[in-house]
């Protein structure tokens, strides 16, 4: 097979995998469509529970009551179809990987997915109640807090992404060590800069109250420490495995 045929076969394979991903996503969207309003209500529950008695959300545009719940359905469908999406990505890249690379990539994909979902859950169950409780409690007297449903969804999705990515820090640390970009000692030396950066990110991505800033900065720091610990264990295990292999080779030479 020449280079052109090989390239064409890869493009066809990529197209097929993308079609599988989009098809799986569309099937879940169709299945969830009748429950669009329920899904949005579930997503908005942290804010609704923080509103004063009689408080409610509003829709300021004509099409908002339809399109905003549909965006919530797309978000839910993306999360539900994520294992299928990652499998298709894995099936596309796996043939080009070495055996030892396959052994490490699949656990990293699984762990990164789980950590991202944990970050979203952390934001929903712990951060949202604190943020919305702070926002509603600081409203001036005589001001009714009635958030637009579209603005709320955009705000919630931005925090989901922020906390989801924050929980990917251990994976990033492990990859940096595994690829030789930095060693464990260098990560420990950079600890002070990481702590400062975590609080800066907390100030950027959360409302201006100290509690929510700490709720992003502290997990970032702890996850960085967890990444260092995991990278140290992996590096130590690889070193031990290499020593065993060298010992066997040395014995065989004798």
C-alpha positions as CSV (number, residue, x, y, z in Angstrom):
1,X,0.0,0.0,0.0
2,X,1.5,3.4,-1.0
3,X,1.4,6.6,1.1
4,X,-1.6,8.0,-0.7
5,X,-3.7,4.9,-0.2
6,X,-2.6,4.6,3.5
7,X,-3.5,8.3,4.1
8,X,-6.9,7.8,2.4
9,X,-7.6,4.7,4.5
10,X,-6.8,6.7,7.7
11,X,-9.2,9.5,6.6
12,X,-11.9,6.9,5.9
13,X,-11.4,5.4,9.4
14,X,-11.4,8.8,11.0
15,X,-14.6,9.7,9.2
16,X,-16.3,6.5,10.3
17,X,-15.2,7.0,13.9
18,X,-16.6,10.6,13.9
19,X,-19.9,9.3,12.4
20,X,-20.1,6.8,15.2
21,X,-19.4,9.5,17.8
22,X,-22.0,11.9,16.4
23,X,-24.5,9.1,15.9
24,X,-24.2,7.9,19.5
25,X,-24.6,11.5,20.7
26,X,-27.7,12.0,18.5
27,X,-29.3,8.8,19.7
28,X,-29.0,9.9,23.4
29,X,-30.2,13.5,22.5
30,X,-33.3,11.9,21.0
31,X,-33.9,9.7,24.0
32,X,-33.5,12.6,26.4
33,X,-35.5,15.1,24.4
34,X,-38.9,14.4,26.2
35,X,-37.1,15.1,29.5
36,X,-35.5,18.4,28.5
37,X,-37.4,20.5,31.1
38,X,-36.7,18.0,33.9
39,X,-33.0,17.9,33.1
40,X,-32.8,21.7,33.1
41,X,-34.8,21.8,36.4
42,X,-32.3,19.3,37.9
43,X,-29.4,21.5,36.7
44,X,-31.0,24.6,38.1
45,X,-31.9,23.1,41.5
46,X,-28.9,24.6,43.4
47,X,-30.0,28.1,42.4
48,X,-33.7,27.5,42.9
49,X,-33.1,26.2,46.4
50,X,-31.0,29.3,47.3
51,X,-33.7,31.8,46.1
52,X,-35.9,33.4,48.8
53,X,-39.5,32.2,49.2
54,X,-41.4,32.9,46.0
55,X,-38.3,33.5,44.0
56,X,-38.1,32.1,40.4
57,X,-36.0,32.2,37.2
58,X,-37.1,34.1,34.1
59,X,-36.8,33.7,30.3
60,X,-36.2,37.0,28.6
61,X,-36.1,35.9,25.0
62,X,-38.9,34.4,23.0
63,X,-37.1,31.2,22.1
64,X,-35.2,30.7,25.4
65,X,-37.8,28.4,27.0
66,X,-37.1,25.8,24.2
67,X,-33.5,26.3,23.3
68,X,-32.0,26.5,26.8
69,X,-33.4,23.1,28.0
70,X,-32.1,21.7,24.7
71,X,-28.6,22.9,25.6
72,X,-29.0,21.2,28.9
73,X,-30.0,18.0,27.0
74,X,-26.9,18.3,24.8
75,X,-24.7,18.7,27.9
76,X,-26.3,15.6,29.5
77,X,-26.0,13.6,26.2
78,X,-22.3,14.6,26.0
79,X,-21.6,13.3,29.5
80,X,-23.6,10.0,29.0
81,X,-22.0,9.3,25.6
82,X,-18.5,10.1,26.8
83,X,-17.4,6.5,27.3
84,X,-18.6,5.7,23.8
85,X,-16.8,8.7,22.4
86,X,-13.5,7.8,24.2
87,X,-13.8,4.3,22.9
88,X,-14.0,5.5,19.3
89,X,-11.0,7.8,19.8
90,X,-9.1,4.9,21.4
91,X,-10.1,2.5,18.5
92,X,-8.7,5.0,16.0
93,X,-5.3,5.7,17.7
94,X,-4.7,2.2,19.2
95,X,-3.3,0.6,16.1
96,X,-0.5,3.2,15.9
97,X,0.6,2.7,19.5
98,X,3.2,0.4,20.9
99,X,2.2,-2.2,23.4
100,X,3.6,-0.3,26.4
101,X,1.8,2.8,25.2
102,X,-1.5,1.0,25.0
103,X,-1.1,-0.2,28.6
104,X,-0.7,3.4,29.9
105,X,-3.0,5.3,27.6
106,X,-6.2,3.4,28.3
107,X,-6.0,3.8,32.1
108,X,-5.2,7.5,31.6
109,X,-8.3,7.9,29.4
110,X,-10.5,6.2,32.0
111,X,-8.9,8.1,34.9
112,X,-9.2,11.5,33.1
113,X,-12.9,10.9,32.3
114,X,-13.6,9.9,35.9
115,X,-11.8,12.9,37.3
116,X,-13.6,15.3,35.0
117,X,-16.9,13.9,36.1
118,X,-15.8,14.2,39.7
119,X,-14.9,17.8,39.1
120,X,-18.4,18.5,37.7
121,X,-20.0,16.7,40.7
122,X,-17.9,18.7,43.1
123,X,-19.1,21.9,41.5
124,X,-22.7,20.9,41.5
125,X,-23.0,19.5,45.0
126,X,-20.5,21.6,46.9
127,X,-19.6,24.8,45.0
128,X,-23.0,25.8,43.5
129,X,-24.9,26.0,46.9
130,X,-22.1,28.1,48.4
131,X,-21.9,30.5,45.4
132,X,-25.7,30.9,45.0
133,X,-26.2,31.2,48.7
134,X,-23.6,34.1,48.7
135,X,-25.1,35.8,45.6
136,X,-28.7,35.7,46.8
137,X,-27.8,36.8,50.4
138,X,-25.9,39.9,49.1
139,X,-28.7,41.3,47.0
140,X,-29.7,44.8,48.1
141,X,-33.0,45.2,50.0
142,X,-35.9,45.5,47.6
143,X,-34.1,43.7,44.7
144,X,-35.6,40.4,43.6
145,X,-33.1,37.9,42.3
146,X,-34.6,36.5,39.1
147,X,-31.8,35.0,37.0
148,X,-32.4,34.4,33.2
149,X,-32.3,30.7,32.5
150,X,-29.9,31.1,29.6
151,X,-27.4,33.1,31.6
152,X,-27.6,30.6,34.4
153,X,-26.9,27.7,32.1
154,X,-23.9,29.5,30.6
155,X,-22.6,30.3,34.1
156,X,-23.1,26.7,35.2
157,X,-21.4,25.2,32.2
158,X,-18.4,27.5,32.6
159,X,-18.0,26.3,36.2
160,X,-18.4,22.7,35.1
161,X,-15.6,23.1,32.6
162,X,-13.4,25.0,35.1
163,X,-13.7,22.4,37.9
164,X,-13.6,19.5,35.4
165,X,-10.3,20.7,34.0
166,X,-9.0,21.4,37.5
167,X,-9.5,17.8,38.5
168,X,-7.4,16.8,35.4
169,X,-4.3,18.2,37.2
170,X,-3.0,14.7,38.3
171,X,-3.2,13.4,34.7
172,X,-1.3,16.4,33.4
173,X,1.4,15.9,36.1
174,X,1.8,12.2,35.3
175,X,2.0,12.9,31.6
176,X,4.7,15.6,32.1
177,X,6.8,13.2,34.1
178,X,6.1,10.2,31.8
179,X,7.2,12.2,28.7
180,X,10.3,13.6,30.4
181,X,9.3,17.2,30.2
182,X,9.9,17.6,33.9
183,X,10.9,15.3,36.8
184,X,9.4,14.8,40.2
185,X,12.0,16.9,41.9
186,X,11.2,19.8,39.6
187,X,7.5,19.4,40.3
188,X,8.2,19.7,44.0
189,X,10.3,22.7,43.5
190,X,7.5,24.4,41.6
191,X,5.0,23.8,44.4
192,X,5.0,27.4,45.7
193,X,4.2,28.7,42.2
194,X,1.4,26.2,41.7
195,X,-0.2,27.3,45.0
196,X,-0.1,30.9,43.9
197,X,-1.4,30.0,40.5
198,X,-4.3,28.0,42.0
199,X,-5.5,31.0,44.0
200,X,-5.2,33.2,40.9
201,X,-7.3,30.8,38.9
202,X,-9.8,30.6,41.8
203,X,-10.1,34.4,41.7
204,X,-10.7,34.4,38.0
205,X,-13.2,31.5,37.6
206,X,-15.3,32.0,40.7
207,X,-17.5,34.8,42.1
208,X,-15.7,37.4,44.3
209,X,-16.2,35.6,47.6
210,X,-13.3,34.1,49.4
211,X,-15.1,30.8,50.1
212,X,-15.7,29.8,46.5
213,X,-12.2,30.9,45.6
214,X,-10.8,28.6,48.2
215,X,-13.1,25.8,47.0
216,X,-11.3,25.9,43.6
217,X,-7.8,26.7,44.8
218,X,-7.5,24.1,47.5
219,X,-8.6,21.1,45.3
220,X,-6.2,22.3,42.6
221,X,-3.3,22.3,45.1
222,X,-4.3,18.9,46.6
223,X,-4.7,17.4,43.1
224,X,-1.3,18.7,42.2
225,X,0.2,16.9,45.2
226,X,-1.8,13.7,44.3
227,X,-0.3,13.9,40.8
228,X,3.2,14.2,42.2
229,X,2.6,11.2,44.5
230,X,1.2,9.1,41.6
231,X,4.1,10.1,39.3
232,X,6.6,9.2,42.0
233,X,5.0,5.7,42.4
234,X,4.9,5.1,38.6
235,X,8.5,6.3,38.2
236,X,9.6,4.0,41.1
237,X,7.7,1.1,39.6
238,X,9.3,1.6,36.2
239,X,12.7,1.9,37.7
240,X,12.2,-1.4,39.6
241,X,11.0,-3.1,36.4
242,X,14.0,-1.8,34.5
243,X,16.3,-3.1,37.2
244,X,14.7,-6.6,37.1
245,X,15.1,-6.7,33.3
246,X,18.7,-5.6,33.4
247,X,19.4,-8.2,36.1
248,X,17.9,-10.9,33.9
249,X,20.0,-9.7,30.9
250,X,23.1,-9.7,33.0
251,X,22.5,-13.2,34.2
252,X,21.8,-14.4,30.7
253,X,25.1,-12.9,29.5
254,X,26.9,-14.9,32.1
